[in-house]
Amino acid sequence: MTRDPRYDVLFEPVQIGPVTAKNRFYQVPHCNGMGRAYPSSMAEMRGVKAEGGWAVVCTEETEIHHGSDFSPLIEGRLWDDSDIPTFARMCDKIHEHGGLAGVQPIYGGFVTANLYSREIPMAPSHTPVEGYEPVSARAMDKSDIKQVRKWYVDAAKRARTAGFDIIYNYSGHDESIQMHFLSRRHNHRTDEYGGSLENRSRLFREIMSDIKDAVGDTCAIAIRFAVDELLGSDGITSDGEGRDFVEMLAEVPDLWDVNVSEWANDSTTSRFAESGSQLPYTKFVKEVTSKPVVGVGRFTSPDTMVSLIKNGHMDMIGAARPSIADPFLPRKIEEGRPEDIRECIGCNICVTADFLATPLRCTQNPTMGEEWRKGWHPERIAEKTSDSAVLIVGAGPAGMECARALGQRGYGVTLAEATTELGGRVTKESRLPGLSEWARVRDYREGQIAPMVNVETYMDSHLTAEQIMEFGSDHVVLATGSKWRSDGVGRANHVAIAGSDSGSGSATVFTPDDIIAGKMPTGPVVIFDDDHYYMGGIMAEKLHAEGLDVTLVTPAADISNWTHNTMEQERIQTRLLELGVTLVPHRNLASIGGGTVTLSCVYTDREETRPCGSVVMVTARLPNDDLYYELTADQDALDAAGIKSVSRVGDCLAPGTIAAAVYSGHRYAREMDEPVTDAVPFRRELPQLAEA
């Protein structure tokens, strides 16, 4: 296939100072949970993106000195020369495919408590560190400023030695010392580094000059700058100091990479922001500089990308999350197959890696983070090693991914779905408020499976154990999903909550499955959220929209607590408060009955009652695994039917995230017909013992 000429503009080279990008696709800096701890995994992941056609591939935040230690978060490090080989490997992987390698050095100031190095953090003015660590950052004096400038130069020289082509001066979020000096909220100085914007930008301009003098002859020097902090007059704004700053330095860098701050605004989930939500703030930058401009907005459509270039909004299409969902996005456009793009769904499962200090994961791309560990490639998979036929029961995210990957390997696959639509929980949940883009998980797989002549899909096929026995497949994969519990058992309660059977009181108990199916409670409604992800908050939002009086109760300290890791928690709680949903944290659901619920304080056990007509339990899910146990109860019957294996994948094996279900289905497809071993199923990067 050949590229559509409409997209030719996306493959024009772009000059960035002394280096040239081969096209307009630019993977902006993003965290990955690998960095200093898993450097081989990090290098291979970045290399795969370059292979996929990204002209520029950047690191995550990379610490320049042990005085700025992001532990326990796993970022990059250029503390001294011993860190160079880690990034040299990454740069080599990127260069191997014709890409440019970019690095984002950072001194984090009061963002870093230095829990590993135990050094005292520094900031423009005296301040406690971010978060609740009992650590304070001291105000920098002139000698400290001079020292930080030297650290940036040292890091830039190490970066050049490692092979980097682009080096950042970073003020993209409220995380770097440059941004802290720029901010009137953080900079209370009265010397030449405080007061006016010219003074507050002095350190930024000095670092810019320093690193250009040091490495600018061979490396491009980029500015990453948040033009708006979305704080109104309390912060930098795109129609105020944000624009003034860009105008002040318009022609100084070799490239502008612009966004909004903070990270939760820069990478807002699709539940709360559409693609391109930053454009109203960033599009002015091209008006005031002749240098190349990179912008982000979770862009996945090549038509949108072309429009952004031709309308003068940006010169290069920046991406973090879309490059994770599909490292081969540029190549698919170039090869004339944009319909094969795995579009980002904006769920921010990728972001959780940084907060949880674990390797990067993706709902759409189950190979993300496994490129080196397991040798998984996002586009290539081993051919089949037998003529075995596989029956997959259930066409949810696990079943569809299993069928897609097995079909790609060349196996004969039958995908049987009990209902009249594909997608399982993905289809159901994508109809909930804010989750419509999650349907892309289904749509991508449906589009990939459709042309496969070796994969047959049957709808409205509710198979029994007897029918499976008679089907004639060599292997059976059960992807039959899960169901929400109605008895309240979960993290806080290990036995059924009194009255949850709906027979002992006037309140009726519902689950999210009931609400999604269209059953409507009577008010007042109490939602008991012991799941702590998105479902409790969405149930509250949906039922409130139906005109019901809704109270959300949770044992946690705040609503949808786990979504701190997806950077949604504040938005979820704010929305529910603005809607008028009553929020009751720190409470367990003790009992239901007599038109009320009894709540108990998680600390004191003190009880209180609230009126209640219906309870919605959002606590835990149970696998739909009856079919598995029915089939495996009679090994002789399986042998007689010629069935070599019966396996469970996704929620049928263990309920989890949609990302976990997709991974489970993909893993089965990768491992089918492979030898079974008790060994660790992936390569590990082990620390070496230092000399005594």
C-alpha positions as CSV (number, residue, x, y, z in Angstrom):
1,M,0.0,0.0,0.0
2,T,1.1,3.6,-0.6
3,R,0.7,6.7,1.4
4,D,-2.3,8.9,0.8
5,P,-0.9,12.1,-0.8
6,R,-3.0,14.1,1.7
7,Y,-0.5,13.1,4.4
8,D,2.7,14.0,2.5
9,V,3.1,17.1,4.6
10,L,3.5,14.9,7.7
11,F,6.6,13.3,6.3
12,E,8.5,16.4,5.4
13,P,11.9,16.8,7.2
14,V,12.2,19.5,9.8
15,Q,15.4,21.3,10.6
16,I,16.0,21.7,14.4
17,G,19.1,23.7,14.9
18,P,22.1,21.6,13.9
19,V,20.0,18.4,13.4
20,T,17.3,17.3,11.1
21,A,14.1,15.3,12.0
22,K,13.1,13.0,9.1
23,N,9.4,13.8,9.5
24,R,7.0,15.7,11.8
25,F,6.2,13.0,14.3
26,Y,7.7,13.9,17.7
27,Q,7.5,11.7,20.8
28,V,7.7,14.3,23.6
29,P,9.3,13.4,26.9
30,H,7.2,11.1,29.0
31,C,7.8,9.0,32.1
32,N,7.8,5.2,31.8
33,G,8.6,3.6,35.1
34,M,11.8,2.0,33.8
35,G,14.5,4.6,33.6
36,R,17.4,4.1,36.0
37,A,15.9,0.8,37.4
38,Y,15.2,-1.0,34.1
39,P,17.5,0.6,31.5
40,S,17.4,-2.2,29.0
41,S,13.6,-2.2,29.0
42,M,13.6,1.6,28.6
43,A,16.1,1.5,25.7
44,E,14.2,-1.2,23.8
45,M,10.9,0.6,24.3
46,R,12.2,3.8,22.9
47,G,14.0,2.0,20.1
48,V,10.7,0.4,19.0
49,K,9.1,3.8,18.8
50,A,11.9,4.9,16.5
51,E,11.4,1.8,14.4
52,G,7.8,2.7,14.2
53,G,8.6,6.0,12.5
54,W,8.8,8.6,15.2
55,A,11.4,11.1,14.0
56,V,12.2,12.3,17.5
57,V,12.1,10.1,20.6
58,C,12.7,11.7,24.0
59,T,13.4,10.5,27.5
60,E,11.5,11.0,30.7
61,E,12.5,13.6,33.2
62,T,16.2,12.9,33.8
63,E,17.8,14.0,37.1
64,I,21.0,16.1,36.6
65,H,22.4,15.7,40.1
66,H,22.0,13.7,43.3
67,G,20.7,16.9,44.9
68,S,17.5,16.4,42.9
69,D,16.4,12.8,43.6
70,F,12.9,11.8,42.6
71,S,12.9,8.5,44.5
72,P,10.8,6.4,44.9
73,L,9.7,7.4,41.4
74,I,11.8,5.8,38.7
75,E,13.2,8.5,36.4
76,G,16.3,8.8,34.3
77,R,19.6,9.9,35.8
78,L,22.7,11.8,34.6
79,W,24.3,12.3,38.0
80,D,27.8,11.4,36.8
81,D,29.6,9.7,33.9
82,S,28.6,6.2,35.2
83,D,25.1,7.0,33.9
84,I,26.2,7.6,30.3
85,P,26.2,4.0,29.2
86,T,22.5,3.6,30.0
87,F,21.5,6.4,27.7
88,A,24.1,5.5,25.1
89,R,22.3,2.3,24.6
90,M,19.0,4.1,24.2
91,C,20.4,6.6,21.8
92,D,21.9,3.8,19.7
93,K,18.5,2.1,19.5
94,I,16.9,5.3,18.3
95,H,19.7,6.1,15.9
96,E,19.5,2.6,14.4
97,H,16.1,3.5,12.9
98,G,17.0,7.1,11.8
99,G,15.5,8.9,14.8
100,L,16.8,11.7,16.9
101,A,17.2,11.2,20.6
102,G,16.1,13.9,23.0
103,V,16.7,14.3,26.7
104,Q,14.8,16.3,29.3
105,P,17.3,17.2,32.2
106,I,15.7,18.4,35.4
107,Y,16.6,19.8,38.8
108,G,13.3,19.4,40.7
109,G,13.8,21.9,43.5
110,F,11.0,21.6,46.1
111,V,9.3,18.8,44.1
112,T,12.0,16.3,45.2
113,A,12.4,15.4,48.9
114,N,15.7,13.5,48.1
115,L,14.6,10.5,50.0
116,Y,17.5,8.4,48.6
117,S,20.3,10.9,48.5
118,R,19.3,12.7,51.7
119,E,20.5,16.0,50.3
120,I,18.7,19.2,51.2
121,P,16.4,20.3,48.4
122,M,16.8,23.9,47.1
123,A,14.1,26.3,45.8
124,P,13.9,30.0,44.9
125,S,12.5,30.7,48.4
126,H,12.2,28.8,51.7
127,T,9.3,26.3,51.3
128,P,8.2,22.8,52.4
129,V,8.6,20.2,49.7
130,E,5.6,19.1,47.6
131,G,3.3,16.6,49.2
132,Y,3.3,15.7,52.9
133,E,7.0,14.6,53.4
134,P,8.3,16.3,56.5
135,V,11.1,17.9,54.5
136,S,11.8,21.6,53.7
137,A,13.7,23.1,50.7
138,R,16.0,25.9,51.5
139,A,16.2,29.2,49.6
140,M,19.1,29.3,47.1
141,D,21.8,31.9,47.4
142,K,23.9,33.2,44.5
143,S,26.5,30.4,44.9
144,D,23.7,27.8,44.8
145,I,22.4,29.3,41.6
146,K,25.9,29.2,40.1
147,Q,26.2,25.6,41.1
148,V,22.9,24.6,39.6
149,R,23.9,26.2,36.3
150,K,27.1,24.1,36.4
151,W,25.1,21.0,37.0
152,Y,23.0,21.7,33.9
153,V,26.1,22.1,31.8
154,D,27.7,19.0,33.2
155,A,24.5,17.0,32.4
156,A,24.3,18.5,28.9
157,K,27.9,17.4,28.2
158,R,27.1,13.9,29.5
159,A,24.0,13.8,27.3
160,R,26.0,14.7,24.2
161,T,28.5,12.0,25.0
162,A,25.7,9.5,25.4
163,G,24.6,10.5,21.9
164,F,21.6,12.8,22.4
165,D,20.7,15.1,19.6
166,I,18.2,17.4,21.4
167,I,18.7,18.7,24.9
168,Y,15.8,20.4,26.7
169,N,15.6,23.4,29.0
170,Y,12.5,22.3,30.8
171,S,9.7,24.4,32.3
172,G,6.8,22.2,31.0
173,H,5.2,21.5,34.4
174,D,5.4,22.9,37.9
175,E,8.3,20.5,38.5
176,S,11.6,22.1,37.6
177,I,13.7,24.8,39.2
178,Q,13.3,27.0,36.1
179,M,9.5,27.0,36.5
180,H,9.8,27.6,40.2
181,F,11.8,30.7,39.6
182,L,9.4,31.8,36.9
183,S,6.4,31.4,39.1
184,R,5.2,34.3,41.3
185,R,3.6,31.7,43.6
186,H,7.0,30.2,44.4
187,N,9.5,32.9,43.8
188,H,9.4,35.5,46.6
189,R,12.9,36.9,46.1
190,T,13.8,40.5,46.1
191,D,17.1,40.3,44.3
192,E,17.7,40.2,40.5
193,Y,16.2,36.7,40.3
194,G,12.8,37.9,41.7
195,G,10.1,40.4,41.1
196,S,9.6,41.2,37.4
197,L,9.2,38.5,34.7
198,E,12.6,39.6,33.3
199,N,14.1,38.9,36.7
200,R,12.2,35.7,37.4
201,S,13.2,34.3,34.0
202,R,16.9,35.1,34.5
203,L,17.9,31.6,35.7
204,F,16.1,30.1,32.8
205,R,17.9,32.4,30.3
206,E,21.2,31.8,32.0
207,I,20.8,28.0,31.8
208,M,19.8,28.4,28.2
209,S,22.9,30.3,27.4
210,D,25.1,28.0,29.3
211,I,24.0,24.8,27.6
212,K,23.9,26.4,24.2
213,D,27.5,27.5,24.7
214,A,28.5,24.0,25.9
215,V,26.8,21.7,23.4
216,G,24.8,23.9,21.0
217,D,27.2,23.4,18.1
218,T,26.2,19.7,17.7
219,C,23.0,19.4,19.8
220,A,19.7,21.2,19.3
221,I,18.5,23.1,22.4
222,A,14.8,22.9,23.0
223,I,12.5,24.8,25.4
224,R,9.6,22.9,26.9
225,F,7.4,25.5,28.4
226,A,3.9,25.5,29.9
227,V,2.3,28.6,28.4
228,D,-0.7,28.4,30.8
229,E,-1.0,26.9,34.3
230,L,-4.8,27.1,34.2
231,L,-4.8,29.0,37.4
232,G,-6.0,32.3,36.1
233,S,-4.4,35.4,37.6
234,D,-2.7,33.2,40.2
235,G,-0.4,31.6,37.6
236,I,1.2,32.0,34.2
237,T,-1.4,32.5,31.5
238,S,-1.2,32.3,27.7
239,D,-2.6,35.8,27.3
240,G,-0.2,37.2,29.9
241,E,3.2,36.2,31.2
242,G,3.1,32.9,29.2
243,R,3.0,34.9,25.9
244,D,5.4,37.5,27.2
245,F,7.9,34.7,28.0
246,V,7.7,33.2,24.6
247,E,8.0,36.6,22.9
248,M,11.1,37.3,25.1
249,L,12.9,34.1,24.0
250,A,11.1,33.6,20.6
251,E,14.2,33.0,18.5
252,V,16.6,31.7,21.2
253,P,15.9,27.9,21.2
254,D,16.1,25.6,18.2
255,L,12.6,24.3,19.0
256,W,9.6,25.2,21.2
257,D,7.7,22.3,22.9
258,V,4.6,23.9,24.4
259,N,1.9,22.6,26.7
260,V,-0.2,23.5,29.7
261,S,0.6,22.8,33.3
262,E,0.3,20.7,35.5
263,W,0.7,17.1,34.3
264,A,-3.0,16.4,35.2
265,N,-3.9,19.2,32.8
266,D,-1.4,18.3,30.1
267,S,-2.5,14.6,30.1
268,T,-6.2,14.9,31.0
269,T,-8.1,11.7,30.5
270,S,-10.7,11.4,27.8
271,R,-13.4,11.3,30.5
272,F,-12.7,15.0,31.1
273,A,-11.1,16.5,28.0
274,E,-11.4,15.9,24.2
275,S,-8.4,15.6,21.9
276,G,-6.8,18.9,21.2
277,S,-8.0,20.6,24.4
278,Q,-4.7,22.5,24.7
279,L,-4.8,24.2,21.4
280,P,-6.7,27.3,22.6
281,Y,-3.7,28.0,24.9
282,T,-0.7,27.0,22.7
283,K,-1.6,27.9,19.1
284,F,-0.3,31.5,19.5
285,V,3.3,30.3,19.8
286,K,3.6,29.9,16.0
287,E,2.6,33.5,15.6
288,V,5.6,34.8,17.5
289,T,8.5,32.5,16.6
290,S,10.0,31.2,13.4
291,K,11.5,28.2,15.1
292,P,9.8,24.8,14.9
293,V,6.9,24.3,17.4
294,V,5.7,21.0,18.9
295,G,2.3,20.7,20.5
296,V,0.4,17.8,22.1
297,G,-3.3,16.9,22.3
298,R,-3.7,13.1,22.2
299,F,-3.9,13.3,18.4
300,T,-4.5,10.0,16.6
301,S,-6.2,11.1,13.4
302,P,-3.9,11.9,10.4
303,D,-6.4,14.3,9.0
304,T,-6.3,16.3,12.3
305,M,-2.6,16.2,12.2
306,V,-2.5,17.6,8.6
307,S,-4.9,20.3,9.6
308,L,-2.8,21.3,12.6
309,I,0.3,21.7,10.3
310,K,-1.4,23.5,7.4
311,N,-3.3,25.9,9.7
312,G,-0.1,26.9,11.3
313,H,-0.8,25.7,14.8
314,M,2.4,23.6,15.0
315,D,5.3,22.3,12.9
316,M,5.6,18.8,14.6
317,I,2.9,16.6,16.0
318,G,3.8,15.9,19.6
319,A,2.6,12.8,21.4
320,A,3.2,10.8,24.5
321,R,0.1,8.6,25.1
322,P,-0.6,8.0,21.3
323,S,3.0,6.9,20.9
324,I,2.5,4.4,23.7
325,A,-0.8,3.0,22.4
326,D,0.8,2.6,18.9
327,P,4.5,3.0,18.5
328,F,4.0,2.4,14.8
329,L,1.5,5.2,14.3
330,P,3.7,7.2,11.9
331,R,4.7,4.1,9.8
332,K,1.1,3.0,9.5
333,I,0.2,6.4,8.0
334,E,3.2,6.3,5.8
335,E,2.4,2.9,4.5
336,G,-1.2,3.8,3.7
337,R,-2.9,1.9,6.5
338,P,-4.2,4.4,9.0
339,E,-7.1,2.1,9.8
340,D,-4.6,-0.1,11.6
341,I,-3.7,2.5,14.2
342,R,-4.3,1.5,17.8
343,E,-5.8,4.7,18.9
344,C,-5.2,5.9,22.5
345,I,-8.3,5.8,24.6
346,G,-7.1,8.4,27.1
347,C,-7.5,6.2,30.2
348,N,-4.1,7.0,31.7
349,I,-3.2,3.5,32.7
350,C,0.2,4.5,31.3
351,V,0.5,7.3,33.8
352,T,0.0,4.9,36.7
353,A,3.4,3.4,36.0
354,D,5.1,6.6,37.2
355,F,3.1,6.9,40.4
356,L,3.4,3.2,41.2
357,A,7.1,3.0,40.1
358,T,6.5,0.1,37.7
359,P,7.2,-0.4,34.0
360,L,4.9,1.3,31.6
361,R,1.5,-0.4,30.7
362,C,-1.1,0.4,28.1
363,T,-4.8,-0.7,27.7
364,Q,-4.6,-0.7,23.9
365,N,-1.0,-2.0,23.5
366,P,-0.3,-5.1,25.7
367,T,3.3,-5.3,24.4
368,M,4.2,-1.9,26.0
369,G,6.9,-2.5,28.6
370,E,7.5,-6.0,27.4
371,E,9.7,-5.2,24.4
372,W,12.9,-6.3,26.2
373,R,11.5,-8.3,29.1
374,K,9.6,-10.8,27.0
375,G,10.8,-9.9,23.5
376,W,7.3,-8.8,22.5
377,H,7.0,-6.5,19.5
378,P,3.8,-4.4,18.9
379,E,3.5,-5.5,15.3
380,R,5.3,-8.8,15.0
381,I,4.4,-12.1,16.5
382,A,5.7,-15.7,16.0
383,E,4.0,-17.8,13.4
384,K,1.9,-20.8,14.6
385,T,3.8,-24.0,15.4
386,S,0.9,-26.4,15.0
387,D,-2.3,-26.8,13.1
388,S,-4.4,-26.6,16.3
389,A,-7.8,-25.0,16.2
390,V,-8.9,-22.7,19.1
391,L,-12.3,-22.0,20.3
392,I,-12.6,-18.7,22.3
393,V,-15.8,-18.3,24.3
394,G,-16.5,-14.6,25.0
395,A,-15.7,-11.6,22.8
396,G,-14.8,-9.1,25.4
397,P,-11.4,-7.3,25.6
398,A,-9.5,-10.5,26.5
399,G,-11.3,-12.8,24.0
400,M,-11.0,-10.3,21.1
401,E,-7.3,-9.7,21.7
402,C,-6.7,-13.4,22.1
403,A,-8.5,-14.0,18.8
404,R,-6.7,-11.2,17.0
405,A,-3.2,-12.3,18.1
406,L,-3.8,-16.0,17.5
407,G,-5.2,-15.0,14.1
408,Q,-2.1,-13.0,13.4
409,R,-0.1,-16.1,14.2
410,G,-2.1,-18.1,11.7
411,Y,-4.1,-20.3,13.9
412,G,-7.6,-21.3,13.1
413,V,-9.8,-19.5,15.6
414,T,-13.5,-19.5,16.3
415,L,-14.7,-16.6,18.5
416,A,-18.2,-17.3,20.0
417,E,-20.1,-14.5,21.7
418,A,-23.2,-15.1,23.8
419,T,-24.7,-11.7,23.1
420,T,-25.5,-9.8,19.9
421,E,-22.6,-7.4,20.1
422,L,-18.8,-7.6,20.5
423,G,-16.7,-5.9,23.2
424,G,-18.1,-7.3,26.5
425,R,-17.6,-4.9,29.4
426,V,-15.8,-2.4,27.0
427,T,-19.0,-2.0,25.0
428,K,-21.1,-1.7,28.1
429,E,-18.9,0.7,30.0
430,S,-18.2,2.9,26.9
431,R,-21.9,3.9,27.2
432,L,-21.3,5.4,30.7
433,P,-20.6,9.1,31.2
434,G,-17.3,10.1,29.8
435,L,-16.1,6.7,28.6
436,S,-17.1,6.7,24.9
437,E,-13.5,6.6,23.7
438,W,-13.0,3.3,25.5
439,A,-14.9,1.7,22.7
440,R,-11.7,2.0,20.7
441,V,-10.5,-1.1,22.5
442,R,-13.3,-3.0,20.8
443,D,-13.2,-1.1,17.5
444,Y,-9.5,-1.7,16.8
445,R,-9.8,-5.4,17.4
446,E,-13.0,-5.8,15.5
447,G,-11.3,-4.0,12.5
448,Q,-8.2,-6.3,12.7
449,I,-10.2,-9.5,13.0
450,A,-12.7,-8.8,10.2
451,P,-10.4,-9.5,7.3
452,M,-8.8,-12.6,8.8
453,V,-10.0,-15.6,6.9
454,N,-8.7,-17.9,9.7
455,V,-10.9,-16.3,12.4
456,E,-14.6,-16.9,12.4
457,T,-16.9,-14.9,14.7
458,Y,-20.3,-16.1,15.8
459,M,-22.7,-13.9,17.7
460,D,-25.7,-14.8,19.8
461,S,-23.9,-18.1,20.6
462,H,-24.4,-19.1,24.2
463,L,-22.4,-22.3,24.4
464,T,-22.9,-25.0,27.0
465,A,-20.2,-27.4,28.2
466,E,-21.7,-30.1,26.1
467,Q,-21.7,-28.0,23.0
468,I,-18.1,-27.0,23.6
469,M,-17.2,-30.7,23.9
470,E,-18.9,-31.4,20.6
471,F,-17.3,-28.4,18.8
472,G,-14.1,-30.2,17.8
473,S,-11.5,-27.6,18.8
474,D,-8.1,-28.6,20.1
475,H,-7.9,-25.8,22.7
476,V,-10.7,-23.9,24.5
477,V,-10.2,-20.4,25.9
478,L,-12.8,-19.1,28.2
479,A,-13.1,-15.3,28.2
480,T,-16.5,-15.1,29.8
481,G,-15.8,-12.1,31.9
482,S,-17.0,-11.3,35.4
483,K,-20.0,-9.9,37.4
484,W,-20.2,-7.4,40.2
485,R,-21.0,-8.8,43.6
486,S,-24.2,-7.7,45.3
487,D,-23.4,-8.9,48.8
488,G,-20.9,-6.1,49.6
489,V,-17.9,-8.4,50.0
490,G,-14.7,-6.6,49.0
491,R,-11.7,-4.9,50.7
492,A,-13.5,-3.6,53.8
493,N,-15.9,-6.5,54.3
494,H,-14.9,-10.1,54.0
495,V,-18.4,-11.5,54.7
496,A,-21.8,-10.4,53.3
497,I,-23.2,-7.2,54.6
498,A,-26.3,-7.7,56.7
499,G,-29.4,-7.0,54.6
500,S,-27.6,-7.2,51.2
501,D,-29.9,-10.1,50.2
502,S,-32.7,-7.5,49.9
503,G,-35.0,-9.8,51.9
504,S,-34.5,-8.4,55.4
505,G,-35.2,-4.7,54.6
506,S,-37.0,-2.3,52.4
507,A,-33.9,-1.2,50.4
508,T,-33.2,-2.9,47.1
509,V,-29.6,-3.9,46.3
510,F,-28.3,-3.2,42.8
511,T,-24.9,-3.6,41.1
512,P,-23.3,-1.7,38.3
513,D,-24.3,-4.6,36.0
514,D,-27.9,-3.8,36.9
515,I,-27.6,-0.1,36.3
516,I,-25.8,-0.7,32.9
517,A,-28.6,-3.1,31.9
518,G,-31.1,-0.3,32.4
519,K,-32.6,-1.2,35.8
520,M,-33.4,1.9,37.8
521,P,-33.2,2.2,41.6
522,T,-35.6,4.3,43.7
523,G,-34.2,7.0,45.8
524,P,-32.6,8.0,48.0
525,V,-29.7,5.9,46.6
526,V,-26.6,5.0,48.6
527,I,-23.6,3.9,46.5
528,F,-21.1,1.9,48.5
529,D,-17.7,2.2,46.7
530,D,-15.1,-0.3,48.0
531,D,-13.7,-0.6,44.5
532,H,-12.0,2.8,44.5
533,Y,-11.4,3.1,40.7
534,Y,-13.8,4.8,38.3
535,M,-17.0,2.9,38.6
536,G,-18.3,4.3,41.9
537,G,-18.0,7.9,40.8
538,I,-19.5,7.1,37.4
539,M,-22.5,5.3,39.0
540,A,-23.1,8.4,41.1
541,E,-22.9,10.7,38.1
542,K,-25.2,8.6,36.1
543,L,-27.9,8.2,38.7
544,H,-27.8,11.8,39.6
545,A,-28.4,12.6,36.0
546,E,-31.5,10.4,36.3
547,G,-32.8,12.8,39.0
548,L,-32.1,10.6,42.0
549,D,-30.8,11.8,45.4
550,V,-27.4,10.1,45.5
551,T,-25.0,9.6,48.4
552,L,-21.6,8.0,47.8
553,V,-20.1,6.2,50.7
554,T,-16.5,4.9,50.7
555,P,-14.1,3.5,53.4
556,A,-11.3,5.5,51.7
557,A,-10.2,9.1,52.5
558,D,-11.6,10.4,49.3
559,I,-13.7,9.4,46.3
560,S,-12.3,7.0,43.6
561,N,-9.1,6.9,45.5
562,W,-7.1,4.8,43.1
563,T,-7.6,7.4,40.4
564,H,-5.0,9.5,42.0
565,N,-2.8,7.3,39.9
566,T,-4.6,8.3,36.7
567,M,-4.6,11.9,37.7
568,E,-8.5,12.0,37.7
569,Q,-9.3,12.0,41.4
570,E,-9.6,15.7,41.9
571,R,-11.7,16.1,38.8
572,I,-14.0,13.2,39.9
573,Q,-14.6,14.5,43.4
574,T,-15.0,18.1,42.1
575,R,-17.6,17.1,39.6
576,L,-19.6,15.1,42.1
577,L,-19.5,17.9,44.6
578,E,-20.6,20.4,41.9
579,L,-23.5,18.1,40.9
580,G,-24.7,17.9,44.5
581,V,-23.9,14.3,45.2
582,T,-23.4,13.8,49.0
583,L,-19.9,12.3,49.6
584,V,-19.2,10.3,52.8
585,P,-15.6,9.1,53.1
586,H,-14.1,7.1,56.0
587,R,-17.3,5.1,56.3
588,N,-18.0,1.4,55.9
589,L,-21.5,0.0,55.1
590,A,-22.5,-2.0,58.2
591,S,-26.0,-3.0,57.4
592,I,-29.1,-2.4,55.3
593,G,-32.7,-2.5,56.5
594,G,-35.9,-0.7,57.4
595,G,-35.5,2.0,54.8
596,T,-32.1,3.0,56.1
597,V,-28.4,2.0,55.9
598,T,-26.1,1.9,58.9
599,L,-22.6,3.3,58.3
600,S,-19.7,2.8,60.6
601,C,-16.6,5.0,61.0
602,V,-13.5,3.1,59.8
603,Y,-11.6,4.5,62.8
604,T,-14.0,4.5,65.7
605,D,-16.7,2.1,64.6
606,R,-19.2,4.8,65.7
607,E,-22.4,4.2,63.8
608,E,-24.9,6.5,62.0
609,T,-28.0,5.8,59.9
610,R,-29.1,7.4,56.7
611,P,-32.4,7.1,54.8
612,C,-32.1,4.7,51.8
613,G,-34.4,3.3,49.2
614,S,-31.7,1.5,47.1
615,V,-28.1,0.5,47.6
616,V,-25.7,0.2,44.7
617,M,-22.8,-2.1,45.6
618,V,-19.5,-1.2,43.9
619,T,-17.2,-3.5,45.8
620,A,-15.7,-6.5,43.9
621,R,-16.3,-8.7,41.0
622,L,-16.6,-12.5,40.7
623,P,-15.3,-14.4,37.6
624,N,-17.9,-16.1,35.4
625,D,-16.0,-19.4,35.6
626,D,-18.8,-22.0,36.1
627,L,-18.2,-23.2,32.5
628,Y,-14.5,-23.7,33.2
629,Y,-15.1,-25.9,36.3
630,E,-17.8,-27.8,34.5
631,L,-15.5,-28.6,31.6
632,T,-12.5,-29.5,33.7
633,A,-14.4,-31.7,36.1
634,D,-14.3,-34.6,33.6
635,Q,-10.8,-35.1,32.1
636,D,-11.9,-38.3,30.4
637,A,-14.6,-36.4,28.6
638,L,-12.1,-33.8,27.5
639,D,-9.8,-36.5,26.2
640,A,-12.6,-38.2,24.3
641,A,-13.5,-34.9,22.7
642,G,-9.9,-34.3,21.7
643,I,-9.6,-31.1,23.8
644,K,-6.0,-30.6,24.8
645,S,-6.5,-27.7,27.1
646,V,-9.1,-25.5,28.7
647,S,-7.9,-22.1,29.8
648,R,-9.2,-18.9,31.3
649,V,-8.2,-15.4,30.3
650,G,-9.1,-11.9,31.4
651,D,-11.8,-11.3,34.0
652,C,-12.8,-15.0,33.8
653,L,-9.4,-15.8,35.4
654,A,-9.3,-12.9,37.8
655,P,-11.2,-9.6,37.5
656,G,-9.1,-6.6,36.9
657,T,-8.6,-3.6,34.6
658,I,-9.4,-3.7,30.9
659,A,-5.7,-3.3,30.4
660,A,-5.1,-6.5,32.4
661,A,-7.8,-8.3,30.4
662,V,-6.2,-7.3,27.1
663,Y,-2.8,-8.4,28.3
664,S,-4.1,-11.7,29.5
665,G,-5.6,-12.5,26.1
666,H,-2.5,-11.4,24.3
667,R,-0.3,-13.4,26.6
668,Y,-2.2,-16.6,26.0
669,A,-1.9,-16.1,22.2
670,R,1.9,-15.5,22.5
671,E,2.5,-18.5,24.8
672,M,0.3,-21.1,23.0
673,D,2.3,-24.1,21.9
674,E,5.3,-22.8,23.8
675,P,7.1,-25.0,26.3
676,V,5.7,-24.8,29.9
677,T,8.4,-23.9,32.4
678,D,8.6,-22.9,36.1
679,A,11.2,-20.3,35.3
680,V,10.6,-16.6,35.6
681,P,8.7,-15.8,32.4
682,F,10.7,-12.7,31.5
683,R,14.2,-11.3,31.6
684,R,15.2,-9.4,34.7
685,E,17.7,-6.6,35.2
686,L,19.4,-7.4,38.4
687,P,21.6,-4.9,40.4
688,Q,25.2,-5.9,40.6
689,L,27.2,-6.1,43.8
690,A,29.5,-3.2,44.2
691,E,33.1,-3.7,45.4
692,A,33.3,-4.1,49.1
